[in-house]
Amino acid sequence: MKRLIYPALLGLALAGCSSSSTEQSATVPVEPTVSQSVITQRLAPEVAVPAPETAALAAPVPAAHSLGRDVVYQGELNLAVADFEQASAGINRLLVRHDSYLSTAHEERANGQQRQEMTIKVPPVEFAALVADLSRLGHVENKDIASTDITADLVQAATNLAAKKAAVAKYQQQLAHATNPADARHLEAQTQQLRLDLAADQARLQQLGARSAWAVLTLHYYQVLPAPEPSAPLPTFAPQFLTAFYRGWSVILSILVALTNFWPLGLLGAVATWAVRRWRQRQPAEL
């Protein structure tokens, strides 16, 4: 009997020890290691939750950031070329190479020069390369390059456009649920005004986009024309002879002009001569 009691007591003691160790392990918290906390901070950065008003105003900004940097390039280049026709052919080849096109052109010959002025539209990414290639066609007398960053203007125009579209949609919803005729007319007037402003903002946004889509280069180039060869000099007496000839002819013309002043006397003399002859013809007949 005693042999059976001792093993039973020993089993109960072992069971009690195992239950106490289980309770201690359950109550002790597991602290994260330093590496785990650092990884958690890197993977989950703090995110500030904006207020409803701030979130509504900042909604169009991501779309504006997708526009990137928009820069308007303008330039003016003056060249003196040795061969006008060869330079013109080179310019045409460069326009094709740089995906550009000629907007306006004016050519003239004056003051011993053959000149041409043209306005070239070129993609912004090709602007610097085109200017460099054109500068090799002749001697650069003047070169002015300017650029304007219109990114802020595009972002502002896009933001205004999105805000007014949201306002138009809001007024249309209110107009659909309006029961008072006065409120309906007021909402309709506001919606109409917003639509006009929306059209103006769309036109401005398109204008800014068109400005940034093409760079403008004004090109002037000219060639000094060779002076005409002088004719063979006249003999020494030839100018004097020509001068005397013209002077004698001028004297004759002056005499004719002077005699013209006395045409009344000539007329009276002719009448008197006719009268005398008439009288003489009658005298023998009477005798």
MONOR-V69632 format. One record per residue. N is the residue number from 1. RES is the residue in three letters. PSI is psi as a letter, one per 30 degrees, with the letter a starting at -180 (none if undefined). Layout:
[[N/RES/PSI] [N/RES/PSI]]
This chain:
[[1/MET/e] [2/LYS/e] [3/ARG/f] [4/LEU/e] [5/ILE/e] [6/TYR/e] [7/PRO/e] [8/ALA/e] [9/LEU/e] [10/LEU/e] [11/GLY/e] [12/LEU/e] [13/ALA/e] [14/LEU/e] [15/ALA/e] [16/GLY/e] [17/CYS/e] [18/SER/e] [19/SER/e] [20/SER/e] [21/SER/e] [22/THR/e] [23/GLU/e] [24/GLN/e] [25/SER/f] [26/ALA/e] [27/THR/f] [28/VAL/k] [29/PRO/l] [30/VAL/j] [31/GLU/k] [32/PRO/l] [33/THR/l] [34/VAL/e] [35/SER/e] [36/GLN/e] [37/SER/e] [38/VAL/e] [39/ILE/e] [40/THR/e] [41/GLN/e] [42/ARG/e] [43/LEU/f] [44/ALA/i] [45/PRO/l] [46/GLU/k] [47/VAL/k] [48/ALA/k] [49/VAL/j] [50/PRO/l] [51/ALA/l] [52/PRO/e] [53/GLU/e] [54/THR/e] [55/ALA/e] [56/ALA/e] [57/LEU/e] [58/ALA/g] [59/ALA/e] [60/PRO/f] [61/VAL/e] [62/PRO/e] [63/ALA/e] [64/ALA/e] [65/HIS/f] [66/SER/f] [67/LEU/f] [68/GLY/a] [69/ARG/k] [70/ASP/j] [71/VAL/k] [72/VAL/k] [73/TYR/k] [74/GLN/k] [75/GLY/l] [76/GLU/k] [77/LEU/k] [78/ASN/k] [79/LEU/k] [80/ALA/j] [81/VAL/l] [82/ALA/e] [83/ASP/j] [84/PHE/e] [85/GLU/e] [86/GLN/e] [87/ALA/e] [88/SER/e] [89/ALA/e] [90/GLY/e] [91/ILE/e] [92/ASN/e] [93/ARG/e] [94/LEU/e] [95/LEU/e] [96/VAL/e] [97/ARG/e] [98/HIS/g] [99/ASP/h] [100/SER/l] [101/TYR/l] [102/LEU/k] [103/SER/e] [104/THR/l] [105/ALA/k] [106/HIS/k] [107/GLU/k] [108/GLU/l] [109/ARG/j] [110/ALA/k] [111/ASN/h] [112/GLY/g] [113/GLN/k] [114/GLN/j] [115/ARG/l] [116/GLN/k] [117/GLU/k] [118/MET/l] [119/THR/k] [120/ILE/k] [121/LYS/k] [122/VAL/k] [123/PRO/k] [124/PRO/e] [125/VAL/f] [126/GLU/g] [127/PHE/e] [128/ALA/e] [129/ALA/e] [130/LEU/e] [131/VAL/e] [132/ALA/e] [133/ASP/e] [134/LEU/e] [135/SER/f] [136/ARG/f] [137/LEU/f] [138/GLY/a] [139/HIS/k] [140/VAL/j] [141/GLU/f] [142/ASN/k] [143/LYS/k] [144/ASP/k] [145/ILE/k] [146/ALA/k] [147/SER/k] [148/THR/k] [149/ASP/j] [150/ILE/g] [151/THR/e] [152/ALA/e] [153/ASP/e] [154/LEU/e] [155/VAL/e] [156/GLN/e] [157/ALA/e] [158/ALA/e] [159/THR/e] [160/ASN/e] [161/LEU/e] [162/ALA/e] [163/ALA/e] [164/LYS/e] [165/LYS/e] [166/ALA/e] [167/ALA/e] [168/VAL/e] [169/ALA/e] [170/LYS/e] [171/TYR/e] [172/GLN/e] [173/GLN/e] [174/GLN/e] [175/LEU/e] [176/ALA/f] [177/HIS/g] [178/ALA/k] [179/THR/f] [180/ASN/k] [181/PRO/e] [182/ALA/e] [183/ASP/e] [184/ALA/e] [185/ARG/e] [186/HIS/e] [187/LEU/e] [188/GLU/e] [189/ALA/e] [190/GLN/e] [191/THR/e] [192/GLN/e] [193/GLN/e] [194/LEU/e] [195/ARG/e] [196/LEU/e] [197/ASP/e] [198/LEU/e] [199/ALA/e] [200/ALA/e] [201/ASP/e] [202/GLN/e] [203/ALA/e] [204/ARG/e] [205/LEU/e] [206/GLN/e] [207/GLN/e] [208/LEU/e] [209/GLY/e] [210/ALA/e] [211/ARG/e] [212/SER/f] [213/ALA/f] [214/TRP/k] [215/ALA/l] [216/VAL/k] [217/LEU/k] [218/THR/j] [219/LEU/k] [220/HIS/k] [221/TYR/k] [222/TYR/l] [223/GLN/k] [224/VAL/j] [225/LEU/k] [226/PRO/k] [227/ALA/k] [228/PRO/k] [229/GLU/k] [230/PRO/k] [231/SER/l] [232/ALA/k] [233/PRO/k] [234/LEU/l] [235/PRO/l] [236/THR/e] [237/PHE/f] [238/ALA/e] [239/PRO/e] [240/GLN/e] [241/PHE/e] [242/LEU/e] [243/THR/e] [244/ALA/e] [245/PHE/e] [246/TYR/e] [247/ARG/e] [248/GLY/e] [249/TRP/e] [250/SER/e] [251/VAL/e] [252/ILE/e] [253/LEU/e] [254/SER/e] [255/ILE/e] [256/LEU/e] [257/VAL/e] [258/ALA/e] [259/LEU/f] [260/THR/f] [261/ASN/f] [262/PHE/g] [263/TRP/f] [264/PRO/e] [265/LEU/e] [266/GLY/e] [267/LEU/e] [268/LEU/e] [269/GLY/e] [270/ALA/e] [271/VAL/e] [272/ALA/e] [273/THR/e] [274/TRP/e] [275/ALA/e] [276/VAL/e] [277/ARG/e] [278/ARG/e] [279/TRP/e] [280/ARG/e] [281/GLN/f] [282/ARG/f] [283/GLN/e] [284/PRO/e] [285/ALA/e] [286/GLU/e] [287/LEU/none]]
